[in-house]
Amino acid sequence: DAGVIQSPRHEVTEMGQEVTLRCKPISGHDYLFWYRQTMMRGLELLIYFNNNVPIDDSGMPEDRFSAKMPNASFSTLKIQPSEPRDSAVYFCASSTLFTGTHNTGELFFGEGSRLTVL
Amino acid sequence: GQSLEQPSEVTAVEGAIVQINCTYQTSGFYGLSWYQQHDGGAPTFLSYNALDGLEETGRFSSFLSRSDSYGYLLLQELQMKDSASYFCAVRMDTGRRALTFGSGTRLQVQP
């Protein structure tokens, strides 16, 4: 299995520009999560989906952020317009109800997209 | 709301044993997980406790006391490659799959 695939791995952009981050979850996983990691705030949940439907978006900072999951194999996180305080590593993770023989709720993370907004 | 507390840094030598504690305050609780993250890498799952007691996976063990809202990760026979950040994470309830992460403990293993 290829694991969770995120693109781009690195993005440098200027304030005011639109940024789109992409994620392909592990095939068969029905939960998808977007987390943001910064030194100051740690790992924060932004939004998560179940069967392509957003379940909780209370962590989305403001209207500049939006996330979609048009199908089971693809999700996007969009920031428009971007600001320097959006600089962070954005992780996508996927999960399924049962992993192995125990319901550990394990999240499988992608390698992250490091965003720098100048 | 919810909060998790864990030490920010721990230093130990190769071959030693180290314990990383985690206390939590949540409005609901279903289970406690531990994740490892190397610099520049992704968090990876280590262990999960839903019931009180000790779970052992090789050199790593995790403990949970639900009555004390407390858990720890025990790393034995430390190796240099164990230098990383370790996060405890709470799952709130059976209907909520998302995890709330602690701020992480940076473990430095010295020779």
Interface residues (C-beta under 8 A of the other chain):
Chain A: Y31 F33 Y35 G42 L43 L45 Y48 N50 I55 D56 F91 S95 H102 T104 G105 E106 L107 F108 F109 G110 E111 G112
Chain B: G31 S33 Y35 G41 A42 P43 T44 F45 Y48 F87 R91 R96 R97 A98 L99 T100 F101 G102 S103 G104
